[in-house]
Amino acid sequence: MKKIWLIIKREYLTRVRKKTFIISTLLFPILWIALIFGMGYIAKESIQNLKIAVIDNSGYFSKERLNKQNAIDNSSTLIPETKNADKIIADYKSNGYDGYIVIPAMSWKTGTDSLQLKSNKSYGSSSTVTVEAKLNRIWNEIKNDSLQIDVEKQQILAASRITLKSTNIDDEKADVKTAEGIGYVSGLLIYLILLIYGSQVMMGVMEEKTNRIAEVIVSSVKPFQMMLGKILGIGLVALTQFFLWITFVIIIYNVAKVSGSGGGMANQLIGAMQAMFGSVNVPLILFCFGFYFLAGFFFYASLYGAIGSAVNEDMREAQSLSFPITMLVIISIALMTPAIANPTSPIAIWASIIPISSPIVMMARIPFGVPNTVPWWQLGLSMALLVLSFIVTVWFAGKIYRTGILMYGKKPSWKEMLKWAFRKN
């Protein structure tokens, strides 16, 4: 145990004292916030306001109706050009338009299935959606006028919309949208941790092998102890960074709470966070996240460590051998989406129990509720299998480590690595 502790201490202190650890710890929350707001800003700025000529052969899309919609929504502009149809079709660009729409002769009862925005370039849905919205509002107005539906009746029809919300009868505060959001964030965080810190274990082992440090260590430490100490040490580094990020979130929350006492965006942020925390079991989610965060990391890090011990300094060789492991993580994140869409489906249940995908998929299901959506037996079985799998993979990786760390100049295959694992020594 003393030897394992020394390895853990060495791995932990070596990494947390590096400038890269401090920089990444500080930069990640900033980059995360910048990503959230930046994507919103980019999405907003990427919307192109179009100027579209409307050639109406139906008689319904009058100048008054088009101007009315332009006044309501100034995103894209629809200009009536029925009288100049031939001129516009021949050369719409020289008349200052981005494209034109030809509305065929039709009855208000039958309408048309679709209209075409004709242009010499293709526009994305974010740009055409505003044009489509204006045309649909005009068409609804045409049908209302033809059916003699006055404004009061239109308001009644607009208000008579039924929305369905899934409610947990045992916990009416539970909110599905919040659960989906927490599920996605938790799954994505674990996904990033498995890839980033798992590869760090692989790189650390490769570095020791290249520097011939491992030859000295292996002579005095059992492979299981060596692999366990390395994984636990790097796992604690990841856990330290995670707790620092949580502290950062708490500080931001409290600062916003104090500075937002007068109202504005800060109060909106606080209200949203309070509503989120009030609709889920926060202590259980944090505990489960910590467990699956660590156990999932230990499971995959041991496999990455085995790869690192088997290869030399050639990164292409390491990437080739680690690709199957990386694919398992990617498959897990792919299974997360259907699990969130239907957390009680067979695929969600089995994917949250099987160790290769349970760290990500189970954390996507837990916010929906325990024990109603996720029974206690499923949670317990998932945790037990993940711990058992971690122990087996550490043993497996340790056996490969003992042989692979002393081999140089030879590119191993998965078949050879399996032989190393089951060799009696």
Secondary structure, 3 states (H helix, E strand, C coil): CHHHHHHHHHHHHHHHCCHHHHHHHHHHHHHHHHHHHHHHHHHHHHCCCCEEEEEECCCCCCHHHHHHHHHHCCCCEEEECCCCHHHHHHCCHHHCCCEEEEECCCCCCCCCCCCCEECCCCCCHHHHHHHHHHHHHHHHHHHHHHCCCCHHHHHHHHHCCCCCCCCECCECCCCHHHHHHHHHHHHHHHHHHHHHHHHHHHHHHHHHHHCCHHHHHHCCCCHHHHHHHHHHHHHHHHHHHHHHHHHHHHHHHHHHHHHCCCCCHHHHHHHHHHHHHHCCCHHHHHHHHHHHHHHHHHHHHHHHHHHHHHCCCCHHHHHHHHHHHHHHHHHHHHHHHHHHHCCCCHHHHHHHHCCCCHHHHHHHHHHHCCCCCCCHHHHHHHHHHHHHHHHHHHHHHHHHHHHHCCCCCCCCCHHHHHHHHCCCC
